[in-house]
């Protein structure tokens, strides 16, 4: 008997990606239900070679559902996830609503799979921020070998991380510039076309943004609370794919060649690192791919035991939808959930 899986936010960028990945990876589901808000009732979404009609989240009874992949924003998740969880349906939430709750595991399967065992406290599992997910996949094997003391990371984040409206704004602004129309900024605080914006999310009292704080807090929760991390998060005019320039300081020496070999063997990582023009991966090449790509690995002589590298991933996949499906697979493979018995 297969599982019944509900996808909430099925009409959004990440929700559609979740449906695609469930089909691609042949998740053992007997039934997939696409859910969205009232205004999206009847909207068609694709699941493999099938078309699903969206149903209303507000009216759906989750009592016979086994898993809910939630991608409808923090406010919706705060309201609905506990209700869904009480119906015996495990929620895997893509928003920031539950990431910092001590009773909710924050999971990247390649990094901290064992932490999933505590999911039953609330029947909710959190998916990390997109920029955090790819970072910790690359950091984990290096941390196991040489113990990370400090990380300095600058991100170059695509507009899809801010949703479909953000992608539409980049397209509309780019077109407006070419045809000499007025350029309107609605989703972003400044023009994004042919520009970069050093602000993602709101500003906090210490001058950092919420996105930067998320990377610090989530890396500590997922990987090691002793790691010190500072981030500068920047929105760039790219549709899909986040890139990161990462500088790491270790407790023990780690030569670049050994780091390269460790990363080549690491789950979820692909090393493309040739010291020649074009011998690295960019967001364009990572779009549509599942791996976290690492390039430009080199020693940093300005600190003791320092290393720098370039890291790229598809933020809609590993940064969101793929990671959520991998969490669902982890629950199934470890036999932490069973399909509910359907009424005859």
C-alpha positions in Angstrom: 0.0 0.0 0.0 1.3 3.4 -1.0 1.1 6.7 0.8 -1.4 9.6 0.3 0.5 12.9 -0.1 -1.0 16.4 0.0 1.0 19.2 -1.5 -0.1 22.6 -0.1 0.7 25.6 -2.3 0.6 23.5 -5.4 0.3 26.4 -7.8 3.5 28.2 -6.5 7.0 27.8 -7.8 8.0 25.4 -5.1 4.7 23.5 -5.0 4.9 22.7 -8.7 8.5 21.6 -8.3 7.5 19.3 -5.4 4.9 17.6 -7.7 7.5 17.2 -10.5 10.1 15.7 -8.1 7.6 13.3 -6.4 6.9 12.0 -9.9 10.5 12.0 -11.1 11.7 10.1 -8.0 8.7 7.7 -8.1 7.8 8.4 -4.5 5.6 5.5 -3.3 2.3 7.4 -3.4 -1.0 5.9 -4.2 -2.6 9.3 -4.3 -1.4 12.9 -4.7 -3.7 15.8 -3.7 -2.9 19.3 -4.9 -4.1 22.0 -2.5 -4.1 25.8 -2.7 -6.1 28.8 -1.7 -9.8 29.3 -2.6 -8.8 31.5 -5.6 -6.9 28.6 -7.1 -9.7 26.0 -7.0 -9.8 24.1 -10.3 -6.3 25.3 -11.4 -4.5 22.6 -13.4 -1.1 21.4 -12.1 1.1 18.6 -13.5 2.1 15.5 -11.7 4.2 13.4 -14.0 2.1 12.7 -17.1 -1.1 13.4 -15.2 -3.0 16.7 -14.6 -4.4 17.4 -11.1 -7.1 19.9 -10.2 -6.3 22.1 -7.2 -8.6 21.8 -4.3 -9.1 24.2 -1.4 -6.8 23.9 1.6 -9.5 25.5 3.8 -12.0 22.6 3.3 -9.7 19.7 3.1 -9.8 16.9 5.7 -6.3 15.5 6.3 -7.5 12.5 8.4 -6.7 10.0 5.6 -3.5 11.7 4.4 -0.1 10.4 5.4 2.2 13.3 4.4 1.7 17.0 3.8 4.4 18.9 1.9 3.6 22.5 2.9 4.8 25.4 0.7 2.3 28.2 1.3 4.2 30.6 3.4 4.9 31.1 7.1 1.5 32.6 8.1 -0.5 29.7 6.5 1.9 27.1 8.0 1.6 28.6 11.5 -2.2 28.3 11.2 -2.6 25.0 9.4 0.4 22.8 10.2 -0.6 22.0 13.8 -4.1 21.3 12.8 -2.9 18.9 10.0 -0.4 17.3 12.3 -3.1 16.6 14.9 -5.0 14.6 12.2 -2.1 12.2 12.1 -0.6 13.6 8.9 3.2 14.4 9.1 3.9 18.0 7.8 7.1 18.8 6.0 7.1 22.6 6.0 9.1 24.7 3.6 8.6 28.1 5.4 10.5 29.6 8.3 7.6 29.1 10.6 8.9 26.1 12.5 12.7 26.1 11.8 13.6 27.5 15.2 11.2 25.5 17.4 13.3 23.2 19.6 10.6 20.5 19.2 10.7 20.5 15.4 13.7 18.9 13.6 15.3 21.0 10.9 16.6 18.5 8.4 19.0 18.2 5.4 19.1 14.5 4.8 22.8 14.4 3.7 23.8 16.3 6.8 21.7 15.4 9.9 19.4 12.6 9.0 19.4 11.1 12.5 17.7 14.2 13.9 14.5 13.2 12.1 13.7 10.7 14.9 12.3 13.6 17.0 9.6 14.5 14.5 6.8 12.9 16.5 6.9 15.6 19.2 4.8 17.8 16.9 4.4 15.7 13.8 6.1 18.6 11.9 9.5 18.7 10.2 11.1 21.9 8.9 12.9 22.4 5.7 15.8 24.9 5.9 16.2 28.2 4.1 17.3 27.7 0.5 20.7 29.4 1.0 21.4 27.3 4.1 20.6 24.0 2.6 23.2 24.1 -0.1 25.8 25.6 2.3 25.5 22.8 4.9 25.7 20.1 2.3 29.1 21.4 1.3 30.2 22.2 4.9 29.3 18.9 6.5 32.0 16.6 5.2 34.7 19.3 5.7 33.4 19.8 9.3 33.6 16.1 10.0 37.3 16.1 8.9 38.7 19.3 10.3 36.1 20.9 12.6 34.8 24.3 11.4 35.4 27.3 13.7 34.1 30.2 11.5 32.3 30.7 8.2 32.1 33.9 6.2 29.7 33.6 3.3 28.4 36.0 0.6 25.4 34.8 -1.3 24.2 35.7 -4.8 20.5 34.7 -4.7 18.2 34.4 -7.6 14.8 36.1 -7.7 12.8 32.8 -7.7 13.7 32.6 -4.0 11.2 35.5 -3.6 8.4 33.8 -5.6 6.7 34.0 -8.9 5.9 37.7 -8.6 9.7 38.4 -8.2 10.5 36.4 -11.3 7.8 38.4 -13.2 9.2 41.6 -11.9 12.7 40.8 -13.2 11.3 39.9 -16.6 9.1 43.0 -16.8 11.9 45.4 -15.7 14.3 43.8 -18.2 11.8 44.2 -21.0 11.0 47.8 -20.0 14.7 48.8 -20.1 15.1 47.4 -23.6 12.0 49.2 -24.9 12.6 52.4 -22.9 9.5 52.0 -20.8 9.3 53.1 -17.1 10.9 50.6 -14.7 8.6 49.8 -11.7 9.9 48.2 -8.5 7.1 46.5 -6.6 8.4 43.3 -5.1 11.9 44.5 -4.4 13.0 47.8 -2.7 15.1 48.8 -5.7 15.3 47.9 -9.4 16.6 44.3 -9.8 17.1 44.2 -13.6 20.8 44.8 -14.4 21.4 45.5 -10.7 22.1 43.8 -7.4 20.4 44.4 -4.1 22.2 43.8 -0.8 19.0 43.1 1.1 17.0 39.9 1.5 14.2 40.1 4.0 13.9 42.8 6.7 16.6 44.5 8.6 17.4 43.6 12.2 18.7 45.7 15.1 22.3 44.7 14.6 22.2 45.8 10.9 22.0 42.3 9.5 19.0 41.1 7.5 16.7 38.3 8.5 18.0 36.2 5.7 21.5 36.6 7.1 20.4 35.7 10.6 18.6 32.6 9.2 21.8 31.3 7.7 23.6 31.7 11.0 20.8 30.2 13.2 20.0 27.3 10.9 23.7 26.3 10.3 24.1 26.1 14.1 20.9 24.0 14.5 21.7 21.6 11.6 25.4 21.3 11.8 27.0 22.5 15.0 26.0 25.2 17.5 29.7 26.1 18.0 30.2 27.3 14.5 30.4 31.1 14.1 28.9 32.3 10.8 28.5 35.7 9.3 26.6 36.2 6.0 26.0 38.9 3.5 23.0 38.0 1.4 22.5 39.7 -2.0 19.7 39.4 -4.6 20.9 39.2 -8.2 19.1 39.4 -11.6 19.1 35.6 -12.1 15.9 33.6 -12.4 16.9 30.3 -10.8 20.0 29.2 -8.9 21.7 30.5 -5.8 25.5 30.9 -5.6 27.7 31.4 -2.6 31.3 32.5 -2.0 32.4 30.7 1.1 35.4 31.2 3.4 35.9 28.7 6.2 38.4 28.6 9.1 39.0 25.2 10.6 40.5 24.0 13.9 42.8 21.5 12.1 44.8 21.9 8.9 43.1 20.9 5.7 44.9 21.0 2.4 42.9 22.0 -0.6 43.5 18.7 -2.4 42.3 16.7 0.5 39.2 19.0 0.7 38.6 18.5 -3.0 38.7 14.7 -2.5 36.4 14.8 0.5 33.9 16.8 -1.4 34.1 14.5 -4.4 33.0 11.6 -2.1 30.3 13.6 -0.2 26.6 12.8 -0.7 24.7 15.4 -2.7 27.9 17.2 -3.9 29.5 17.4 -7.3 32.9 19.0 -7.7 33.6 20.9 -10.9 36.9 22.6 -10.3 39.3 23.2 -13.2 41.7 26.1 -12.9 40.9 27.4 -16.4 38.5 29.8 -17.9 35.0 28.4 -17.4 36.2 25.6 -15.2 33.4 26.2 -12.6 29.7 26.0 -12.3 27.3 29.0 -12.5 23.6 29.2 -11.5 22.6 28.8 -15.2 24.2 25.3 -15.3 22.8 24.3 -11.9 19.2 25.1 -12.8 17.2 21.9 -13.0 19.9 19.9 -11.3 19.7 18.1 -7.9 23.4 18.4 -6.8 25.1 21.1 -4.9 28.1 22.1 -7.1 31.4 23.1 -5.6 34.1 24.9 -7.5 37.2 27.2 -7.0 38.5 25.3 -3.9 41.6 27.0 -2.7 43.5 27.6 0.5 43.2 31.0 2.3 46.7 32.1 3.5 45.3 35.1 5.4 44.1 32.9 8.3 45.4 29.7 9.9 43.7 26.6 8.5 41.6 28.6 6.0 39.8 27.4 2.8 37.6 29.2 0.2 35.2 27.8 -2.3 32.3 28.6 -4.7 29.0 26.8 -4.2 26.0 26.7 -6.5 22.6 24.9 -6.4 19.1 25.2 -7.8 17.2 26.9 -5.0 13.8 25.6 -6.0 15.1 22.0 -5.9 17.8 21.3 -3.3 16.9 24.6 -1.6 13.3 23.7 -1.3 11.3 21.0 -3.1 13.9 18.3 -3.5 15.0 18.6 0.1 11.3 18.2 1.2 10.9 15.1 -0.9 14.1 13.7 0.4 12.8 14.2 4.0 9.7 12.3 3.0 11.8 9.5 1.6 13.8 9.4 4.8 10.6 8.9 6.8 9.6 6.0 4.5 13.0 4.3 4.2 13.5 4.4 8.0 10.0 3.1 8.5 9.2 6.0 10.7 5.7 6.3 9.1 3.3 3.7 7.6 0.4 4.3 5.2 -2.9 4.7 7.1 -5.4 1.8 6.6 -8.0 3.1 4.2 -11.6 2.4 4.9 -13.1 -0.4 2.8 
